[in-house]
Amino acid sequence: MIGLKGCLNVIDNSGALLVECVNVLKQKVNNGWGSVGDEIVCVVKQARPVSEAAQASATAVKVRRGDVRRAVIVRTKKPVRRPDGRFIRFDDNAVVLLNNKREMLGTRIGGVVSADLRMKGWTKIVSLAPKVV
């Protein structure tokens, strides 16, 4: 469960490494807590350094430190109950950054994502992930 001021790892190649949650965008069903598949607003706390040569190229880093972006939660430490009774939990909290049109900012995903994303309508993220649990 992700709430205000929660720190999350970024697992896409957008250039951000660590983000901090500032708002959970969903219905007020869960009192401001986000789970797998929920959209959040976050601030980039740590990003990859950009060299002079990389700034001029076409593959420039898409985000910088301090940028406010939307993201979708793909992994949580808090156990999530599946319909068959199993509980799934991960070692860390992780997100994938989005643009304002709810499209992925990066082109690759580097890590495991939850299968619950498919039920919440994030099939693009599930298809790009190397492993789905």
PyRosetta script that sets phi, psi and omega in degrees:
from pyrosetta import init, pose_from_sequence

init()
pose = pose_from_sequence("MIGLKGCLNVIDNSGALLVECVNVLKQKVNNGWGSVGDEIVCVVKQARPVSEAAQASATAVKVRRGDVRRAVIVRTKKPVRRPDGRFIRFDDNAVVLLNNKREMLGTRIGGVVSADLRMKGWTKIVSLAPKVV")
pose.set_psi(1, 124.3)
pose.set_omega(1, -175.2)
pose.set_phi(2, -108.7)
pose.set_psi(2, 129.8)
pose.set_omega(2, 179.1)
pose.set_phi(3, -127.7)
pose.set_psi(3, -165.4)
pose.set_omega(3, -179.9)
pose.set_phi(4, -60.9)
pose.set_psi(4, 137.0)
pose.set_omega(4, 179.1)
pose.set_phi(5, 69.1)
pose.set_psi(5, 14.5)
pose.set_omega(5, 177.1)
pose.set_phi(6, -78.6)
pose.set_psi(6, 134.7)
pose.set_omega(6, 179.9)
pose.set_phi(7, -95.0)
pose.set_psi(7, 137.3)
pose.set_omega(7, -177.0)
pose.set_phi(8, -134.8)
pose.set_psi(8, 148.1)
pose.set_omega(8, 173.7)
pose.set_phi(9, -81.2)
pose.set_psi(9, 150.2)
pose.set_omega(9, 176.2)
pose.set_phi(10, -106.3)
pose.set_psi(10, 126.4)
pose.set_omega(10, -173.4)
pose.set_phi(11, -110.6)
pose.set_psi(11, 17.2)
pose.set_omega(11, 174.5)
pose.set_phi(12, -109.3)
pose.set_psi(12, 179.7)
pose.set_omega(12, -177.1)
pose.set_phi(13, -99.2)
pose.set_psi(13, 34.5)
pose.set_omega(13, -179.4)
pose.set_phi(14, -76.6)
pose.set_psi(14, -19.1)
pose.set_omega(14, 180.0)
pose.set_phi(15, 114.9)
pose.set_psi(15, -18.5)
pose.set_omega(15, 177.7)
pose.set_phi(16, -83.5)
pose.set_psi(16, 147.6)
pose.set_omega(16, 178.1)
pose.set_phi(17, -113.8)
pose.set_psi(17, -38.2)
pose.set_omega(17, -175.8)
pose.set_phi(18, -139.9)
pose.set_psi(18, 134.3)
pose.set_omega(18, 178.3)
pose.set_phi(19, -129.4)
pose.set_psi(19, 159.4)
pose.set_omega(19, 177.9)
pose.set_phi(20, -121.0)
pose.set_psi(20, 128.8)
pose.set_omega(20, -178.4)
pose.set_phi(21, -72.2)
pose.set_psi(21, 133.2)
pose.set_omega(21, 175.6)
pose.set_phi(22, -118.9)
pose.set_psi(22, -12.7)
pose.set_omega(22, 179.0)
pose.set_phi(23, -164.7)
pose.set_psi(23, 142.8)
pose.set_omega(23, 174.9)
pose.set_phi(24, -105.4)
pose.set_psi(24, 119.6)
pose.set_omega(24, -176.5)
pose.set_phi(25, -94.8)
pose.set_psi(25, 95.1)
pose.set_omega(25, 176.6)
pose.set_phi(26, -167.2)
pose.set_psi(26, -179.0)
pose.set_omega(26, 177.9)
pose.set_phi(27, -66.1)
pose.set_psi(27, 155.8)
pose.set_omega(27, -177.2)
pose.set_phi(28, -80.3)
pose.set_psi(28, 37.2)
pose.set_omega(28, -178.3)
pose.set_phi(29, -75.8)
pose.set_psi(29, -38.9)
pose.set_omega(29, -170.7)
pose.set_phi(30, -109.7)
pose.set_psi(30, 25.1)
pose.set_omega(30, 173.2)
pose.set_phi(31, 55.6)
pose.set_psi(31, 40.6)
pose.set_omega(31, 174.3)
pose.set_phi(32, 84.3)
pose.set_psi(32, 10.4)
pose.set_omega(32, 177.4)
pose.set_phi(33, -101.5)
pose.set_psi(33, 137.3)
pose.set_omega(33, 179.4)
pose.set_phi(34, -106.2)
pose.set_psi(34, 147.8)
pose.set_omega(34, 178.1)
pose.set_phi(35, -127.3)
pose.set_psi(35, -170.8)
pose.set_omega(35, -178.0)
pose.set_phi(36, -60.5)
pose.set_psi(36, 128.6)
pose.set_omega(36, 178.8)
pose.set_phi(37, 94.9)
pose.set_psi(37, -7.8)
pose.set_omega(37, 179.5)
pose.set_phi(38, -85.5)
pose.set_psi(38, 148.2)
pose.set_omega(38, 179.8)
pose.set_phi(39, -92.9)
pose.set_psi(39, 139.0)
pose.set_omega(39, 179.3)
pose.set_phi(40, -130.9)
pose.set_psi(40, 163.0)
pose.set_omega(40, 168.8)
pose.set_phi(41, -104.6)
pose.set_psi(41, 132.2)
pose.set_omega(41, -175.6)
pose.set_phi(42, -139.6)
pose.set_psi(42, 160.8)
pose.set_omega(42, 177.3)
pose.set_phi(43, -111.5)
pose.set_psi(43, 134.0)
pose.set_omega(43, 179.4)
pose.set_phi(44, -74.6)
pose.set_psi(44, 117.4)
pose.set_omega(44, -179.4)
pose.set_phi(45, -94.0)
pose.set_psi(45, -30.7)
pose.set_omega(45, -178.5)
pose.set_phi(46, -144.5)
pose.set_psi(46, 132.8)
pose.set_omega(46, -179.9)
pose.set_phi(47, -133.2)
pose.set_psi(47, 163.0)
pose.set_omega(47, 178.3)
pose.set_phi(48, -68.7)
pose.set_psi(48, 141.3)
pose.set_omega(48, 177.1)
pose.set_phi(49, -67.8)
pose.set_psi(49, 146.6)
pose.set_omega(49, -176.9)
pose.set_phi(50, -113.5)
pose.set_psi(50, 124.9)
pose.set_omega(50, 177.2)
pose.set_phi(51, -83.8)
pose.set_psi(51, 167.1)
pose.set_omega(51, 179.7)
pose.set_phi(52, -63.1)
pose.set_psi(52, -40.9)
pose.set_omega(52, -178.7)
pose.set_phi(53, -67.7)
pose.set_psi(53, -36.7)
pose.set_omega(53, -178.0)
pose.set_phi(54, -71.9)
pose.set_psi(54, -28.3)
pose.set_omega(54, 179.2)
pose.set_phi(55, -65.8)
pose.set_psi(55, -34.9)
pose.set_omega(55, -177.6)
pose.set_phi(56, -80.0)
pose.set_psi(56, -21.7)
pose.set_omega(56, -176.1)
pose.set_phi(57, -77.0)
pose.set_psi(57, 169.4)
pose.set_omega(57, -178.7)
pose.set_phi(58, -73.7)
pose.set_psi(58, -24.9)
pose.set_omega(58, -178.9)
pose.set_phi(59, -93.4)
pose.set_psi(59, 48.2)
pose.set_omega(59, -179.3)
pose.set_phi(60, -70.5)
pose.set_psi(60, 155.4)
pose.set_omega(60, 178.7)
pose.set_phi(61, -66.4)
pose.set_psi(61, 136.0)
pose.set_omega(61, -172.5)
pose.set_phi(62, -86.1)
pose.set_psi(62, -19.9)
pose.set_omega(62, -178.5)
pose.set_phi(63, -130.8)
pose.set_psi(63, 155.8)
pose.set_omega(63, 177.0)
pose.set_phi(64, -127.1)
pose.set_psi(64, 167.9)
pose.set_omega(64, 178.0)
pose.set_phi(65, -64.1)
pose.set_psi(65, 132.9)
pose.set_omega(65, 180.0)
pose.set_phi(66, 96.5)
pose.set_psi(66, -10.0)
pose.set_omega(66, 178.5)
pose.set_phi(67, -67.7)
pose.set_psi(67, 142.1)
pose.set_omega(67, 175.0)
pose.set_phi(68, -100.1)
pose.set_psi(68, 122.1)
pose.set_omega(68, -175.5)
pose.set_phi(69, -135.4)
pose.set_psi(69, 163.6)
pose.set_omega(69, 170.7)
pose.set_phi(70, -94.1)
pose.set_psi(70, 154.2)
pose.set_omega(70, 179.8)
pose.set_phi(71, -152.2)
pose.set_psi(71, 160.9)
pose.set_omega(71, 174.9)
pose.set_phi(72, -117.5)
pose.set_psi(72, 135.7)
pose.set_omega(72, -178.9)
pose.set_phi(73, -76.4)
pose.set_psi(73, 127.9)
pose.set_omega(73, -178.4)
pose.set_phi(74, -115.4)
pose.set_psi(74, -18.4)
pose.set_omega(74, 177.4)
pose.set_phi(75, -145.7)
pose.set_psi(75, 144.2)
pose.set_omega(75, 174.5)
pose.set_phi(76, -138.0)
pose.set_psi(76, 150.3)
pose.set_omega(76, 174.6)
pose.set_phi(77, -72.4)
pose.set_psi(77, -31.4)
pose.set_omega(77, -179.3)
pose.set_phi(78, -67.8)
pose.set_psi(78, 128.4)
pose.set_omega(78, 179.7)
pose.set_phi(79, -61.8)
pose.set_psi(79, 136.4)
pose.set_omega(79, 177.7)
pose.set_phi(80, -112.0)
pose.set_psi(80, 130.6)
pose.set_omega(80, -177.6)
pose.set_phi(81, -86.0)
pose.set_psi(81, 130.4)
pose.set_omega(81, 175.9)
pose.set_phi(82, -88.5)
pose.set_psi(82, 161.1)
pose.set_omega(82, -179.8)
pose.set_phi(83, -60.8)
pose.set_psi(83, -25.8)
pose.set_omega(83, -179.6)
pose.set_phi(84, -85.1)
pose.set_psi(84, 1.7)
pose.set_omega(84, 175.7)
pose.set_phi(85, 102.8)
pose.set_psi(85, -11.8)
pose.set_omega(85, 179.4)
pose.set_phi(86, -74.8)
pose.set_psi(86, 152.4)
pose.set_omega(86, 173.4)
pose.set_phi(87, -111.0)
pose.set_psi(87, 131.7)
pose.set_omega(87, -179.9)
pose.set_phi(88, -116.9)
pose.set_psi(88, 128.3)
pose.set_omega(88, 173.8)
pose.set_phi(89, -139.8)
pose.set_psi(89, 155.1)
pose.set_omega(89, -176.5)
pose.set_phi(90, -117.2)
pose.set_psi(90, 171.5)
pose.set_omega(90, -178.3)
pose.set_phi(91, -78.6)
pose.set_psi(91, -19.6)
pose.set_omega(91, -177.4)
pose.set_phi(92, -148.1)
pose.set_psi(92, 172.4)
pose.set_omega(92, 173.5)
pose.set_phi(93, -98.3)
pose.set_psi(93, 133.3)
pose.set_omega(93, -176.3)
pose.set_phi(94, -142.0)
pose.set_psi(94, 153.0)
pose.set_omega(94, 179.7)
pose.set_phi(95, -135.1)
pose.set_psi(95, 165.7)
pose.set_omega(95, 169.6)
pose.set_phi(96, -122.1)
pose.set_psi(96, 128.7)
pose.set_omega(96, -176.7)
pose.set_phi(97, -75.5)
pose.set_psi(97, 147.0)
pose.set_omega(97, -179.0)
pose.set_phi(98, -125.0)
pose.set_psi(98, 160.7)
pose.set_omega(98, 169.7)
pose.set_phi(99, -94.3)
pose.set_psi(99, -173.8)
pose.set_omega(99, -176.2)
pose.set_phi(100, -71.4)
pose.set_psi(100, -14.6)
pose.set_omega(100, 177.9)
pose.set_phi(101, -93.0)
pose.set_psi(101, 11.3)
pose.set_omega(101, -178.8)
pose.set_phi(102, 64.7)
pose.set_psi(102, 31.1)
pose.set_omega(102, 174.3)
pose.set_phi(103, -105.9)
pose.set_psi(103, 151.7)
pose.set_omega(103, -179.3)
pose.set_phi(104, -64.6)
pose.set_psi(104, 139.7)
pose.set_omega(104, 178.7)
pose.set_phi(105, -79.9)
pose.set_psi(105, -39.2)
pose.set_omega(105, 178.3)
pose.set_phi(106, -89.2)
pose.set_psi(106, 174.8)
pose.set_omega(106, 179.7)
pose.set_phi(107, -112.1)
pose.set_psi(107, -9.5)
pose.set_omega(107, -179.6)
pose.set_phi(108, -134.8)
pose.set_psi(108, 157.8)
pose.set_omega(108, 174.2)
pose.set_phi(109, -123.9)
pose.set_psi(109, 129.6)
pose.set_omega(109, -176.8)
pose.set_phi(110, -112.2)
pose.set_psi(110, 72.1)
pose.set_omega(110, 177.8)
pose.set_phi(111, 159.0)
pose.set_psi(111, 174.7)
pose.set_omega(111, -178.0)
pose.set_phi(112, -77.2)
pose.set_psi(112, 142.3)
pose.set_omega(112, 174.6)
pose.set_phi(113, -125.9)
pose.set_psi(113, 162.9)
pose.set_omega(113, -179.0)
pose.set_phi(114, -81.1)
pose.set_psi(114, 144.9)
pose.set_omega(114, 178.1)
pose.set_phi(115, -71.9)
pose.set_psi(115, -15.1)
pose.set_omega(115, 178.8)
pose.set_phi(116, -65.0)
pose.set_psi(116, -18.1)
pose.set_omega(116, 178.3)
pose.set_phi(117, -63.0)
pose.set_psi(117, -32.4)
pose.set_omega(117, -179.3)
pose.set_phi(118, -64.4)
pose.set_psi(118, -38.4)
pose.set_omega(118, 179.8)
pose.set_phi(119, -72.0)
pose.set_psi(119, -25.5)
pose.set_omega(119, -178.0)
pose.set_phi(120, -91.2)
pose.set_psi(120, 0.7)
pose.set_omega(120, 174.6)
pose.set_phi(121, 95.7)
pose.set_psi(121, 14.6)
pose.set_omega(121, 179.3)
pose.set_phi(122, -102.5)
pose.set_psi(122, 55.8)
pose.set_omega(122, -175.5)
pose.set_phi(123, -68.1)
pose.set_psi(123, -29.3)
pose.set_omega(123, 178.3)
pose.set_phi(124, -62.1)
pose.set_psi(124, -41.5)
pose.set_omega(124, 179.1)
pose.set_phi(125, -67.4)
pose.set_psi(125, -42.2)
pose.set_omega(125, -179.8)
pose.set_phi(126, -63.9)
pose.set_psi(126, -38.5)
pose.set_omega(126, -177.9)
pose.set_phi(127, -70.7)
pose.set_psi(127, -30.5)
pose.set_omega(127, -179.2)
pose.set_phi(128, -86.2)
pose.set_psi(128, -16.0)
pose.set_omega(128, -176.0)
pose.set_phi(129, -71.9)
pose.set_psi(129, 141.2)
pose.set_omega(129, 178.3)
pose.set_phi(130, -68.7)
pose.set_psi(130, -29.1)
pose.set_omega(130, 178.8)
pose.set_phi(131, -148.2)
pose.set_psi(131, 139.7)
pose.set_omega(131, 179.1)
pose.set_phi(132, -120.0)
pose.set_psi(132, 125.6)
pose.set_omega(132, -178.5)
pose.set_phi(133, -115.3)
pose.dump_pdb("model.pdb")
